Amino acid sequence: MKLYYAPGACSLSPHIVLCETGLPYELVKVDLDSKRTESGEDFHRINPLGYVPALELEDGVVLLEGPAIVQYLADQAPARQLVPPPGTFPRYQLQQWLNFISTELHKGCGNLFQPDLPDEVKESFRRRLGERFAYTAVQLSGQDYLMGDVFTVADAYLFVVMSWRDYVGLDLSPWPVLLKYFDRIAERPAVGEALRQEGLTL
């Protein structure tokens, strides 16, 4: 498998999951400005939308969108228990978290990366994000991970979104449970390995 990624982007989430699964993979770095891979290939040939992540399978089929990719990867290594079994109610609860992170947290942070947004608009986005993170903090109270006491692909995704907080000017200090959660995920060997491979430090 090939994972097309950009360092520190949302593609870090499936990269962490790959490290957690132990599955063999190849990393292909993408320049998101030029839309070219490190070998000079036009990335639009892989993903016409031009953004990461993209996962190319052995047969050449390409899977897009992080929440779909992490579930696919986890299903290839069921013994790692990174997702509940298909068809069970906890699997739908996991998908609930993935959708929430994608639409309410990831998208909100993504808007704040736009340099031309007026300050008052950015502040409005930050307030909305604060409300969503406050909800997340309540859900994490008394448990180690989003799904209870077991790390899942949703935790990998939330960790990556939270790692952008300094870049978008988001203060999470009002929710100590979130900061402890972030540190807990950061201590996982697979997370450290993915960060190392992407040349990142926390």
Contacts in CASP RR format, 6 or more apart in sequence:
PFRMAT RR
TARGET T0000
AUTHOR 0000-0000-0000
METHOD contacts of the structure
MODEL  1
MKLYYAPGACSLSPHIVLCETGLPYELVKVDLDSKRTESGEDFHRINPLG
YVPALELEDGVVLLEGPAIVQYLADQAPARQLVPPPGTFPRYQLQQWLNF
ISTELHKGCGNLFQPDLPDEVKESFRRRLGERFAYTAVQLSGQDYLMGDV
FTVADAYLFVVMSWRDYVGLDLSPWPVLLKYFDRIAERPAVGEALRQEGL
TL
1 18 0 8 1.000
1 23 0 8 1.000
1 24 0 8 1.000
1 25 0 8 1.000
1 26 0 8 1.000
1 55 0 8 1.000
1 56 0 8 1.000
1 57 0 8 1.000
1 58 0 8 1.000
2 25 0 8 1.000
2 26 0 8 1.000
2 27 0 8 1.000
2 28 0 8 1.000
2 55 0 8 1.000
2 56 0 8 1.000
3 11 0 8 1.000
3 14 0 8 1.000
3 15 0 8 1.000
3 18 0 8 1.000
3 25 0 8 1.000
3 26 0 8 1.000
3 27 0 8 1.000
3 28 0 8 1.000
3 53 0 8 1.000
3 54 0 8 1.000
3 55 0 8 1.000
4 11 0 8 1.000
4 28 0 8 1.000
4 30 0 8 1.000
4 37 0 8 1.000
4 43 0 8 1.000
4 46 0 8 1.000
4 47 0 8 1.000
4 52 0 8 1.000
4 53 0 8 1.000
4 54 0 8 1.000
4 55 0 8 1.000
4 56 0 8 1.000
5 11 0 8 1.000
5 12 0 8 1.000
5 14 0 8 1.000
5 15 0 8 1.000
5 27 0 8 1.000
5 28 0 8 1.000
5 29 0 8 1.000
5 30 0 8 1.000
5 52 0 8 1.000
5 53 0 8 1.000
5 198 0 8 1.000
6 29 0 8 1.000
6 30 0 8 1.000
6 31 0 8 1.000
6 32 0 8 1.000
6 52 0 8 1.000
7 29 0 8 1.000
7 198 0 8 1.000
7 199 0 8 1.000
7 200 0 8 1.000
8 160 0 8 1.000
8 163 0 8 1.000
8 198 0 8 1.000
8 200 0 8 1.000
9 32 0 8 1.000
9 52 0 8 1.000
9 53 0 8 1.000
10 52 0 8 1.000
10 53 0 8 1.000
10 66 0 8 1.000
10 106 0 8 1.000
10 157 0 8 1.000
10 160 0 8 1.000
10 161 0 8 1.000
11 52 0 8 1.000
11 53 0 8 1.000
11 66 0 8 1.000
12 160 0 8 1.000
12 163 0 8 1.000
12 194 0 8 1.000
12 195 0 8 1.000
12 198 0 8 1.000
12 200 0 8 1.000
13 53 0 8 1.000
13 66 0 8 1.000
13 70 0 8 1.000
13 153 0 8 1.000
13 156 0 8 1.000
13 157 0 8 1.000
13 159 0 8 1.000
13 160 0 8 1.000
14 53 0 8 1.000
14 55 0 8 1.000
14 66 0 8 1.000
14 69 0 8 1.000
14 70 0 8 1.000
14 73 0 8 1.000
14 156 0 8 1.000
15 27 0 8 1.000
15 53 0 8 1.000
15 194 0 8 1.000
15 197 0 8 1.000
15 198 0 8 1.000
16 156 0 8 1.000
16 159 0 8 1.000
16 160 0 8 1.000
16 190 0 8 1.000
16 191 0 8 1.000
16 194 0 8 1.000
17 69 0 8 1.000
17 70 0 8 1.000
17 73 0 8 1.000
17 74 0 8 1.000
17 82 0 8 1.000
17 153 0 8 1.000
17 156 0 8 1.000
18 25 0 8 1.000
18 73 0 8 1.000
18 194 0 8 1.000
19 189 0 8 1.000
19 190 0 8 1.000
19 191 0 8 1.000
19 192 0 8 1.000
19 193 0 8 1.000
19 194 0 8 1.000
20 80 0 8 1.000
20 82 0 8 1.000
20 151 0 8 1.000
20 156 0 8 1.000
20 188 0 8 1.000
20 190 0 8 1.000
21 73 0 8 1.000
21 74 0 8 1.000
21 76 0 8 1.000
21 77 0 8 1.000
21 80 0 8 1.000
21 82 0 8 1.000
22 77 0 8 1.000
22 80 0 8 1.000
23 73 0 8 1.000
23 76 0 8 1.000
23 77 0 8 1.000
27 197 0 8 1.000
28 37 0 8 1.000
28 38 0 8 1.000
28 39 0 8 1.000
29 37 0 8 1.000
29 38 0 8 1.000
30 36 0 8 1.000
30 37 0 8 1.000
30 38 0 8 1.000
30 43 0 8 1.000
30 52 0 8 1.000
31 37 0 8 1.000
31 38 0 8 1.000
32 50 0 8 1.000
32 51 0 8 1.000
32 52 0 8 1.000
35 42 0 8 1.000
35 43 0 8 1.000
35 44 0 8 1.000
35 50 0 8 1.000
36 42 0 8 1.000
36 43 0 8 1.000
37 43 0 8 1.000
37 46 0 8 1.000
43 50 0 8 1.000
44 50 0 8 1.000
46 54 0 8 1.000
46 56 0 8 1.000
46 62 0 8 1.000
47 54 0 8 1.000
47 62 0 8 1.000
47 64 0 8 1.000
49 64 0 8 1.000
53 64 0 8 1.000
53 66 0 8 1.000
53 69 0 8 1.000
54 62 0 8 1.000
54 63 0 8 1.000
54 64 0 8 1.000
55 62 0 8 1.000
55 63 0 8 1.000
55 64 0 8 1.000
55 69 0 8 1.000
55 72 0 8 1.000
55 73 0 8 1.000
56 62 0 8 1.000
57 63 0 8 1.000
63 69 0 8 1.000
63 72 0 8 1.000
66 102 0 8 1.000
66 157 0 8 1.000
67 95 0 8 1.000
67 98 0 8 1.000
67 99 0 8 1.000
67 101 0 8 1.000
67 102 0 8 1.000
67 157 0 8 1.000
70 82 0 8 1.000
70 83 0 8 1.000
70 98 0 8 1.000
70 153 0 8 1.000
70 156 0 8 1.000
70 157 0 8 1.000
71 83 0 8 1.000
71 94 0 8 1.000
71 95 0 8 1.000
71 98 0 8 1.000
71 153 0 8 1.000
73 82 0 8 1.000
73 153 0 8 1.000
74 80 0 8 1.000
74 82 0 8 1.000
74 83 0 8 1.000
74 152 0 8 1.000
74 153 0 8 1.000
75 83 0 8 1.000
75 86 0 8 1.000
78 85 0 8 1.000
81 150 0 8 1.000
82 151 0 8 1.000
82 152 0 8 1.000
82 153 0 8 1.000
83 91 0 8 1.000
83 94 0 8 1.000
83 152 0 8 1.000
83 153 0 8 1.000
84 90 0 8 1.000
84 91 0 8 1.000
84 93 0 8 1.000
84 94 0 8 1.000
84 147 0 8 1.000
84 152 0 8 1.000
85 91 0 8 1.000
90 147 0 8 1.000
93 147 0 8 1.000
94 147 0 8 1.000
94 152 0 8 1.000
94 153 0 8 1.000
94 154 0 8 1.000
97 146 0 8 1.000
97 147 0 8 1.000
97 154 0 8 1.000
97 158 0 8 1.000
98 153 0 8 1.000
98 154 0 8 1.000
98 157 0 8 1.000
100 132 0 8 1.000
101 154 0 8 1.000
101 157 0 8 1.000
101 158 0 8 1.000
101 161 0 8 1.000
102 157 0 8 1.000
104 132 0 8 1.000
105 129 0 8 1.000
105 132 0 8 1.000
105 133 0 8 1.000
105 136 0 8 1.000
105 158 0 8 1.000
105 161 0 8 1.000
106 157 0 8 1.000
106 161 0 8 1.000
108 125 0 8 1.000
108 128 0 8 1.000
108 129 0 8 1.000
109 129 0 8 1.000
109 161 0 8 1.000
109 164 0 8 1.000
109 165 0 8 1.000
109 168 0 8 1.000
109 170 0 8 1.000
110 164 0 8 1.000
110 168 0 8 1.000
111 117 0 8 1.000
111 122 0 8 1.000
111 125 0 8 1.000
112 122 0 8 1.000
112 125 0 8 1.000
112 126 0 8 1.000
112 129 0 8 1.000
112 167 0 8 1.000
112 168 0 8 1.000
112 169 0 8 1.000
112 170 0 8 1.000
113 164 0 8 1.000
113 167 0 8 1.000
113 168 0 8 1.000
117 125 0 8 1.000
126 168 0 8 1.000
126 169 0 8 1.000
126 170 0 8 1.000
129 170 0 8 1.000
130 170 0 8 1.000
133 170 0 8 1.000
133 172 0 8 1.000
133 175 0 8 1.000
133 178 0 8 1.000
134 174 0 8 1.000
134 175 0 8 1.000
136 158 0 8 1.000
136 175 0 8 1.000
136 178 0 8 1.000
137 175 0 8 1.000
137 177 0 8 1.000
137 178 0 8 1.000
139 146 0 8 1.000
140 146 0 8 1.000
140 177 0 8 1.000
140 178 0 8 1.000
140 181 0 8 1.000
141 177 0 8 1.000
142 177 0 8 1.000
143 149 0 8 1.000
144 151 0 8 1.000
144 181 0 8 1.000
144 184 0 8 1.000
145 151 0 8 1.000
145 152 0 8 1.000
145 155 0 8 1.000
145 181 0 8 1.000
146 152 0 8 1.000
146 154 0 8 1.000
146 155 0 8 1.000
146 158 0 8 1.000
147 154 0 8 1.000
147 155 0 8 1.000
151 185 0 8 1.000
151 188 0 8 1.000
155 185 0 8 1.000
156 185 0 8 1.000
156 191 0 8 1.000
158 185 0 8 1.000
159 182 0 8 1.000
159 185 0 8 1.000
159 186 0 8 1.000
159 191 0 8 1.000
162 172 0 8 1.000
162 178 0 8 1.000
162 182 0 8 1.000
163 182 0 8 1.000
163 202 0 8 1.000
164 170 0 8 1.000
165 171 0 8 1.000
165 172 0 8 1.000
172 178 0 8 1.000
172 179 0 8 1.000
172 182 0 8 1.000
173 179 0 8 1.000
185 191 0 8 1.000
186 192 0 8 1.000
186 202 0 8 1.000
195 201 0 8 1.000
195 202 0 8 1.000
END
